[in-house]
Every structure is written in structure tokens, then in C-alpha cells.
Amino acid sequence: IIKSIIKKHKWRGVGQHPGMVGQHETERWVNMLRNLHKKKVATNLFVFIIALAASGKGALKYSKKLLGKIKETFASNNKTLGTKSKTTLIIPGNSSSAGVIELLQNNKGAGIIIESEIDTLVKVLKQDWGDYSDVVRNAFENESASLYRKMEKELAEIENIKLSMALSGTPNQFKKLMGSTENGLFSRGCYKVFEITDKQLSCFGRMSNNQKRDLEMVFADFADIANDYYNLHLQHDKIEVVFNEQQLNEIQTSLQSEFNRIASIPELRANINRSFTIALKIAALLTFLKECETGNLINKISCSNLTLQTAISLMQTNLKHRYKAYELLPTRNRTSLKVNEQRLYFELPTEFTRSEAIPIAKNIGIGERTMDSFLRVFKDKELVEVSGKGKYKKKE
């Protein structure tokens, strides 16, 4: 492809005949085009917590408590003298598209949406005046957004959106918000999907006899620490976290095996690709927090290998929950197997026994009982043959 571009535009090296491409010139353009994807991105993330009602997912509200001091510091540091524009770090989910863009413009592109009920966004995004889903999608890699106000004859533009979002809701609410994997938002998210496993009644939000301080007080202390870290950050124009080639290759390697497992489910390929960026964002955040703990923050930090491994582990956990979220969405062009069934089937050799399948399943995060149910599915769908000796063989 690169060579065809060079030939089309007749780029050639010094001393070469017309239409011919010099080797050093080709390498220069190859390197330039390779670096096009190496753009810098901010660490903003989109988080979705999905569970049944009264399961404890409402604890998301405490994340707002962490921002109690930061939002005040943010507002005081972003005031523009001589204007009436207001800066507010926390942007209400129940806002119009114009309102979101205006608030982001006042905040120089930064903002956080936190809602404990996904329905808040569902109702707004269904309205023509409230559909700011494109702004959210553009924020993932800090692209731009613009809006023209006809009445005021004013153009609002944001060059670099740094919007983060955290939402919680039930599976049905999540379906209404996402609709399908094709809207682009699904592949940009981080997910936590869980079910209530307690066998006894648990009353959330109640203090135990051994708890000396309520959660409000605990998070107030954390809010002070978070604000201290934010003030350290304000001492620099920007903080850059850098990764070496070996670390980037480690993320690539960990994702390649996962990409192979879900190759027959094209709807999920974008999720694997964007997980690379999510891993980098998580690693950068952890690196920043680690440096803040030392109290000696510098403007350029190298990510440690230990931090990277932690980020990769979190990324892989996120993928497992992403697959659960995917199964909640309406079926469309699905393969005969669910995601985790497909992942296990890909890993299994042509011939295997149950005892041989156990460590293979465990390696990709599938428990023994779940594996047994998957083996029954493979048999029912006639994807494997089972001999009397307890041996399985894949059908071609």
C-alpha cells in the first residue's frame, strides 16, 4: 500500500530516474506512515457497571465524593476573568447536546459524567436536542466537536475533548442505551457485569457494629488525597507517560491470542483493537498515581514493567466482562456459539479428553463446571464427537 502511494504521487529519491523510488526515500515515508497511529491520548475512560436492581451497583455514587474537593479546585483554576461562563467538572447526564458542548468548551474540553441510572442518558439521547452520543465517542481518543447556534450566530468548537463517563444500570437499561455493537460506544467501554451471589440478605448502605466511621467520612478523606494529587498535576502543563517498544509488544501479544479466539465473531474485533488503547490509559493512570504517592511528580514518566502487567491484567478482566455485556445485547449475525464457548472451542486441540480440557479452560478464565456445560453445547450442536472412552474430537 505504501509503495503504491509513493508511486502514485511520484515521490522519489535524489538521483533516481523519474517514476522510480529511492530506497532511503521509501523508508522515510514508511516510517512516517507507521507513526501516524502513534497519537497521544488522554487517560479518560468510559465505565459501565451492569447488574440487577438492589445489587449494590449504586455505590458508583461514591465516586462523586472523590471529586468533592477536585471540582472546587478545577473551577477556581479555570475561571476566565471578564466572562460569565461557568466551569463545572461534573457534567449532568441530563443535558442537551448544546449544553454538553458549551460546558466542555468552558472547561477547555474536560468533563466527567457520573450517573447511577443509565436511564438518565437513555431518555436524553433519544431526543434530537439531547443526542450527544457523537461527542462521547469522539472523546475516546480526544477528537474535536463543534456546534453552530443559529439564534446567537455563534460557533462553539472544542479541539481536544477529554470527557470521562461512569454509568451503572440494569441489563435492560444497558440494552436501551447501547442497542448494538455497531454504534461505536460499546467497543470504547470498560465493563463490570455481575450477579448477586450472597445466600443471605445484605442491606447496603448500613453501618455494621464494628464500623466506627460512615462511608461519607471515609470518602471525604480520600477526596482530600485526590485533591492533593490534582494540585501536584497542576504544577505541570501536562504529564506524559511513555512506554518502550517491548512494553507495547507485550500488550499486542496478549491481545493477539484473544483476537484469534473470537475471530469468528466480527462484531467483537473492534473491542480487541480498542483494548490496546484502554490498556495504555490504565497503565498511564496507575503510573501517575504511583508517582503522586512519592510526592515528586515530574512531567515525563516511564511506565514500569510491574505497572504494565497490572494494566494488562485489568484489561483482560475487562474483556471478560465485555463479553458478558455483549451477550446482553440483541442477537444479530451471531455465530452458533456464545463468546466464551467460541473462545474455549478455539483453544481446544482437534482431539482431547475432559481432563486435558480443564487446564486449557482455566487458562482463559473458564471454570470447570462452566467448561462441562460448554462441552455439552459442543456435543448438542454436533461440533464434537464423543467416543466411549471419554475422548472428544472436533468435527471439520
C-alpha positions as CSV (number, residue, x, y, z in Angstrom):
1,I,0.0,0.0,0.0
2,I,2.8,2.4,1.0
3,K,4.7,1.7,-2.3
4,S,1.5,2.3,-4.3
5,I,1.0,5.7,-2.6
6,I,4.6,6.7,-3.3
7,K,4.3,5.6,-6.9
8,K,1.0,7.5,-7.4
9,H,2.5,10.8,-6.1
10,K,5.8,10.2,-7.9
11,W,7.9,10.6,-4.7
12,R,11.4,9.6,-5.5
13,G,14.8,9.7,-4.0
14,V,17.6,12.1,-5.1
15,G,19.4,10.9,-8.3
16,Q,16.6,8.4,-9.2
17,H,15.0,8.2,-12.6
18,P,11.5,9.7,-13.0
19,G,8.9,7.3,-11.6
20,M,11.4,5.3,-9.6
21,V,11.5,5.4,-5.8
22,G,14.8,5.6,-4.0
23,Q,15.3,3.1,-1.1
24,H,16.1,5.8,1.5
25,E,13.0,7.8,0.4
26,T,10.8,4.8,0.6
27,E,12.0,4.1,4.2
28,R,11.4,7.7,5.2
29,W,7.8,7.5,4.0
30,V,7.3,4.1,5.5
31,N,8.4,5.4,8.9
32,M,6.3,8.5,8.6
33,L,3.2,6.5,7.8
34,R,3.9,4.0,10.6
35,N,4.0,6.8,13.1
36,L,0.6,8.2,12.1
37,H,-1.2,5.9,14.5
38,K,1.1,6.8,17.4
39,K,-1.0,9.7,18.6
40,K,-1.1,10.9,22.2
41,V,-4.3,10.3,24.0
42,A,-5.6,11.4,27.4
43,T,-6.5,8.9,30.2
44,N,-10.2,9.4,30.1
45,L,-12.3,6.2,30.3
46,F,-15.9,5.1,29.9
47,V,-17.1,2.7,32.6
48,F,-20.3,0.7,32.6
49,I,-21.5,-1.2,35.7
50,I,-24.3,-3.6,34.9
51,A,-26.2,-5.6,37.5
52,L,-29.8,-6.4,38.6
53,A,-31.7,-4.0,40.8
54,A,-30.7,-3.8,44.5
55,S,-27.3,-5.5,43.8
56,G,-25.1,-2.7,45.1
57,K,-24.1,-1.1,41.8
58,G,-25.4,2.2,43.2
59,A,-22.1,2.5,45.1
60,L,-21.0,4.3,42.0
61,K,-22.3,7.5,43.7
62,Y,-19.3,7.5,46.0
63,S,-17.0,8.2,43.0
64,K,-18.6,11.7,43.1
65,K,-17.5,12.0,46.7
66,L,-13.9,11.6,45.5
67,L,-14.3,14.6,43.3
68,G,-15.7,16.8,46.1
69,K,-12.5,18.9,46.5
70,I,-11.2,18.5,43.0
71,K,-14.3,20.1,41.4
72,E,-13.7,23.2,43.5
73,T,-10.0,23.4,42.6
74,F,-10.9,22.8,39.0
75,A,-13.5,25.6,39.0
76,S,-11.1,28.1,40.6
77,N,-8.3,27.3,38.2
78,N,-10.4,27.6,35.1
79,K,-12.1,30.9,35.7
80,T,-11.9,33.3,32.9
81,L,-11.8,36.9,34.1
82,G,-14.4,39.2,32.5
83,T,-16.8,36.4,31.3
84,K,-19.9,34.9,32.8
85,S,-19.1,31.4,31.6
86,K,-19.1,28.8,34.3
87,T,-16.8,25.8,34.7
88,T,-18.1,22.6,36.2
89,L,-16.1,19.4,36.1
90,I,-19.1,17.2,36.7
91,I,-21.5,17.4,33.7
92,P,-25.1,16.3,34.3
93,G,-26.1,13.4,32.1
94,N,-29.5,15.1,31.7
95,S,-28.1,17.8,29.4
96,S,-28.8,18.9,25.9
97,S,-26.2,18.3,23.2
98,A,-25.7,22.1,23.0
99,G,-25.4,22.2,26.8
100,V,-22.7,19.5,26.9
101,I,-20.6,21.1,24.2
102,E,-20.9,24.5,25.9
103,L,-19.8,23.1,29.3
104,L,-16.9,21.3,27.7
105,Q,-15.9,24.4,25.8
106,N,-15.9,26.4,29.1
107,N,-13.8,23.5,30.7
108,K,-11.3,23.6,27.8
109,G,-12.6,20.1,26.7
110,A,-12.6,18.4,30.2
111,G,-15.5,16.9,32.0
112,I,-16.9,13.9,33.8
113,I,-20.4,12.4,33.6
114,I,-21.4,10.1,36.5
115,E,-24.9,8.7,36.7
116,S,-26.1,5.8,38.8
117,E,-29.1,5.2,36.5
118,I,-28.4,4.6,32.8
119,D,-32.0,5.6,32.0
120,T,-31.0,9.2,32.7
121,L,-28.9,9.1,29.5
122,V,-31.3,6.9,27.6
123,K,-34.1,9.4,27.8
124,V,-31.9,12.3,26.8
125,L,-30.1,10.6,23.9
126,K,-33.4,9.7,22.3
127,Q,-34.3,13.3,21.9
128,D,-32.9,15.3,18.9
129,W,-31.9,18.1,21.2
130,G,-30.1,15.8,23.6
131,D,-28.3,13.3,21.4
132,Y,-24.6,14.0,22.3
133,S,-23.5,10.4,21.7
134,D,-21.2,11.5,18.9
135,V,-19.4,13.8,21.4
136,V,-18.9,10.9,23.8
137,R,-17.5,8.7,21.0
138,N,-15.2,11.5,19.8
139,A,-13.9,11.9,23.4
140,F,-12.3,8.4,23.5
141,E,-9.3,9.5,21.6
142,N,-9.7,13.2,22.3
143,E,-11.1,14.3,18.9
144,S,-12.9,17.5,18.3
145,A,-16.6,18.6,18.3
146,S,-18.4,21.7,17.1
147,L,-21.9,23.2,17.3
148,Y,-23.3,26.2,15.5
149,R,-26.0,28.2,17.3
150,K,-28.3,29.8,14.7
151,M,-30.0,32.2,17.1
152,E,-26.8,33.6,18.6
153,K,-24.9,33.1,15.3
154,E,-22.1,31.6,17.3
155,L,-19.8,28.7,16.6
156,A,-18.8,26.5,19.6
157,E,-15.7,24.4,18.9
158,I,-13.7,22.0,21.1
159,E,-10.4,20.9,19.7
160,N,-9.5,18.2,22.3
161,I,-12.3,16.6,24.2
162,K,-11.3,14.9,27.4
163,L,-14.6,13.6,28.7
164,S,-14.8,10.6,31.1
165,M,-18.0,8.8,31.9
166,A,-19.2,6.3,34.6
167,L,-22.7,4.8,34.4
168,S,-24.5,2.0,36.3
169,G,-27.8,0.3,35.5
170,T,-29.7,-2.9,35.0
171,P,-29.2,-5.2,31.9
172,N,-32.5,-3.8,30.4
173,Q,-31.3,-0.3,30.8
174,F,-28.0,-1.1,29.3
175,K,-29.7,-2.7,26.2
176,K,-31.7,0.5,25.7
177,L,-28.6,2.6,25.8
178,M,-26.3,0.5,23.7
179,G,-28.7,-1.1,21.2
180,S,-26.0,-2.9,19.4
181,T,-22.2,-3.1,18.9
182,E,-22.5,-1.0,15.8
183,N,-22.9,2.4,17.4
184,G,-19.2,2.5,18.3
185,L,-19.7,3.3,22.0
186,F,-19.8,-0.4,23.0
187,S,-16.2,-1.0,21.9
188,R,-15.0,2.1,23.7
189,G,-16.2,1.0,27.2
190,C,-14.8,-0.7,30.3
191,Y,-17.3,-3.1,31.8
192,K,-18.2,-4.7,35.1
193,V,-21.1,-7.2,34.9
194,F,-22.1,-9.1,38.0
195,E,-24.9,-11.0,39.7
196,I,-25.8,-11.2,43.4
197,T,-24.1,-14.3,44.8
198,D,-25.0,-13.8,48.5
199,K,-27.1,-16.5,50.0
200,Q,-28.2,-14.3,52.9
201,L,-29.8,-10.9,52.8
202,S,-27.4,-8.0,52.7
203,C,-28.6,-4.5,53.4
204,F,-26.4,-2.0,51.5
205,G,-25.6,1.4,53.0
206,R,-26.0,0.3,56.6
207,M,-23.2,0.6,59.2
208,S,-22.1,-2.6,60.9
209,N,-21.4,-2.7,64.7
210,N,-17.6,-2.8,64.0
211,Q,-17.7,0.2,61.7
212,K,-16.5,3.3,63.5
213,R,-16.9,5.8,60.6
214,D,-19.5,6.0,57.9
215,L,-18.6,5.9,54.3
216,E,-19.2,9.6,53.8
217,M,-16.3,10.3,56.2
218,V,-14.1,7.7,54.6
219,F,-14.5,9.1,51.1
220,A,-14.1,12.6,52.4
221,D,-10.5,11.6,53.4
222,F,-9.9,10.1,50.0
223,A,-11.2,13.3,48.4
224,D,-8.5,15.2,50.2
225,I,-5.8,12.9,48.9
226,A,-7.2,13.0,45.4
227,N,-7.2,16.8,45.5
228,D,-3.6,16.8,46.7
229,Y,-2.7,14.7,43.6
230,Y,-4.6,17.0,41.4
231,N,-2.7,20.0,42.7
232,L,0.6,18.2,42.0
233,H,-0.7,17.7,38.5
234,L,-1.5,21.5,38.1
235,Q,2.2,22.3,38.7
236,H,2.9,21.0,35.2
237,D,1.4,21.9,31.8
238,K,1.0,18.2,31.1
239,I,2.1,14.9,32.4
240,E,3.3,12.4,29.8
241,V,3.6,8.6,30.5
242,V,5.9,6.9,28.0
243,F,6.2,3.2,27.0
244,N,9.1,1.4,25.4
245,E,8.7,-0.9,22.3
246,Q,8.9,-4.0,24.4
247,Q,6.0,-3.0,26.6
248,L,3.9,-2.1,23.6
249,N,4.7,-5.5,22.1
250,E,3.6,-7.2,25.4
251,I,0.1,-5.6,25.1
252,Q,0.0,-6.5,21.4
253,T,0.9,-10.2,22.2
254,S,-1.7,-10.5,24.9
255,L,-4.4,-9.2,22.6
256,Q,-3.4,-11.2,19.6
257,S,-4.3,-14.5,21.3
258,E,-7.6,-13.1,22.3
259,F,-8.2,-11.8,18.8
260,N,-7.6,-15.3,17.4
261,R,-10.2,-16.8,19.8
262,I,-13.0,-14.5,18.8
263,A,-12.1,-14.3,15.1
264,S,-15.4,-15.8,14.0
265,I,-17.3,-13.0,15.8
266,P,-16.5,-9.9,13.7
267,E,-18.7,-7.7,15.9
268,L,-16.1,-8.0,18.7
269,R,-12.9,-7.3,16.7
270,A,-13.2,-3.6,17.3
271,N,-13.2,-4.3,21.0
272,I,-9.9,-6.1,20.8
273,N,-8.3,-3.3,18.8
274,R,-9.5,-0.6,21.3
275,S,-8.4,-2.7,24.3
276,F,-4.9,-1.7,23.3
277,T,-5.7,2.0,23.9
278,I,-7.6,1.1,27.1
279,A,-4.6,-0.8,28.5
280,L,-2.3,2.2,27.8
281,K,-4.7,4.5,29.6
282,I,-5.0,2.3,32.6
283,A,-1.2,1.9,32.8
284,A,-0.8,5.7,32.5
285,L,-3.3,6.3,35.3
286,L,-1.5,3.8,37.6
287,T,1.9,5.3,36.8
288,F,0.6,8.7,37.6
289,L,-0.9,7.6,40.9
290,K,2.3,5.8,41.9
291,E,4.3,8.9,41.2
292,C,1.9,11.1,43.2
293,E,2.4,8.8,46.2
294,T,6.0,9.8,46.3
295,G,5.1,13.5,46.2
296,N,7.7,14.1,43.5
297,L,5.8,14.3,40.2
298,I,7.7,15.1,37.0
299,N,6.3,15.9,33.6
300,K,7.6,12.8,31.8
301,I,7.3,9.4,33.5
302,S,8.3,5.9,32.2
303,C,5.8,3.1,32.9
304,S,7.3,0.3,35.0
305,N,7.0,-3.3,33.9
306,L,5.1,-4.2,37.0
307,T,2.6,-1.4,36.4
308,L,2.2,-2.5,32.8
309,Q,1.5,-6.1,33.9
310,T,-1.2,-4.9,36.3
311,A,-2.8,-2.8,33.5
312,I,-2.7,-5.8,31.1
313,S,-4.4,-8.0,33.8
314,L,-7.1,-5.3,34.3
315,M,-7.6,-5.1,30.5
316,Q,-8.0,-8.9,30.3
317,T,-10.6,-8.8,33.1
318,N,-12.4,-6.0,31.3
319,L,-12.6,-8.1,28.2
320,K,-14.2,-11.0,30.1
321,H,-16.9,-8.6,31.4
322,R,-17.2,-7.0,28.0
323,Y,-18.1,-10.5,26.6
324,K,-20.9,-10.7,29.2
325,A,-22.2,-7.3,28.2
326,Y,-22.1,-8.4,24.6
327,E,-24.3,-11.3,25.4
328,L,-26.9,-8.9,26.8
329,L,-27.4,-7.1,23.5
330,P,-30.0,-8.2,20.9
331,T,-28.8,-11.0,18.7
332,R,-27.7,-10.1,15.3
333,N,-25.5,-12.1,12.9
334,R,-24.4,-14.2,15.8
335,T,-22.4,-17.4,15.3
336,S,-23.7,-20.7,16.6
337,L,-21.6,-20.3,19.8
338,K,-21.6,-17.7,22.5
339,V,-18.4,-15.7,23.1
340,N,-16.8,-17.8,25.8
341,E,-17.9,-21.0,24.1
342,Q,-16.2,-19.8,21.0
343,R,-13.0,-18.9,23.0
344,L,-12.8,-22.4,24.5
345,Y,-13.6,-24.2,21.3
346,F,-10.8,-22.3,19.5
347,E,-8.2,-23.3,22.2
348,L,-9.1,-27.0,22.3
349,P,-7.0,-29.3,20.1
350,T,-8.6,-31.5,17.5
351,E,-8.7,-34.4,19.9
352,F,-8.8,-34.1,23.7
353,T,-10.2,-35.5,26.9
354,R,-12.1,-33.8,29.7
355,S,-9.0,-33.8,32.0
356,E,-6.9,-32.2,29.2
357,A,-9.6,-29.5,28.6
358,I,-9.7,-28.4,32.3
359,P,-6.3,-26.5,32.3
360,I,-7.0,-25.1,28.9
361,A,-10.3,-23.6,30.1
362,K,-8.7,-22.4,33.3
363,N,-6.0,-20.6,31.4
364,I,-8.6,-18.4,29.7
365,G,-10.7,-17.8,32.8
366,I,-13.4,-20.5,32.4
367,G,-14.2,-22.6,35.4
368,E,-14.6,-26.4,35.4
369,R,-18.4,-26.5,35.8
370,T,-18.8,-23.9,33.1
371,M,-16.5,-25.9,30.8
372,D,-18.6,-29.0,31.3
373,S,-21.7,-27.1,30.2
374,F,-19.8,-25.9,27.2
375,L,-18.7,-29.4,26.2
376,R,-22.4,-30.4,26.3
377,V,-23.2,-27.5,24.0
378,F,-20.5,-28.6,21.6
379,K,-21.9,-32.1,21.6
380,D,-25.5,-30.9,21.2
381,K,-24.5,-28.7,18.3
382,E,-22.6,-31.6,16.8
383,L,-19.3,-29.7,16.8
384,V,-17.6,-32.6,18.5
385,E,-17.8,-36.4,18.5
386,V,-17.6,-38.2,21.8
387,S,-16.2,-41.8,22.0
388,G,-17.0,-44.3,24.7
389,K,-13.5,-43.7,26.1
390,G,-14.4,-40.2,27.1
391,K,-12.4,-38.7,24.2
392,Y,-13.6,-35.7,22.2
393,K,-12.9,-35.0,18.6
394,K,-13.7,-31.8,16.7
395,K,-15.7,-32.1,13.5
396,E,-14.2,-30.4,10.5
